[in-house]
């Protein structure tokens, strides 16, 4: 049997006095932060943006910084450079510019190592995630097989065994709010498909224009939807 979430936190605490936290602003990441903060001398959260400078994201990050009393590091998500280098939603005239920029692609381990170097942390420090087994049968199988700590990837899952009711109880007890993402998208923002683009255009037009600065042809997603509705 894998370690429980509480046992996972205790095992990681034996390894390190501080912890990193991969913070997506999602409900599971919020729960992970609440679960780990009494057990470590310091929680160092980082947020990976897929489009920089979105106002609704910054509003949420500001709220959680004030709620937890901790600065959240902002870094580019690995997907951002992958999307740009793959010319996703790019007009032809942008492709040569992107090629000339020679954007390097990076992994989660690269992000971990950069934070460690920039903040003078122990080299093998682990970061917590909000992964929960209840979210996916594949996740449950993986955790049952490999356990909730992946040392080679520097990560652990402190709330992997929490169910939905545990989340609800936690949020009520702590008085923490969910981000606006759930009202707009029903989940956290993590893509450039119609599920996210249409609500952004309707409710956050400045943020939608910001997305178009980086991915101008995203408008095609909405045009396809409008055409399908009209036909």
Beta strands, then each sheet from edge to edge (+ up, - down):
strand 1: 18-22
strand 2: 42-49
strand 3: 73-76
strand 4: 127-128
strand 5: 149-150
strand 6: 155-156
sheet 1: 3+ 2+ 1+ 4+ 6+ 5-
end
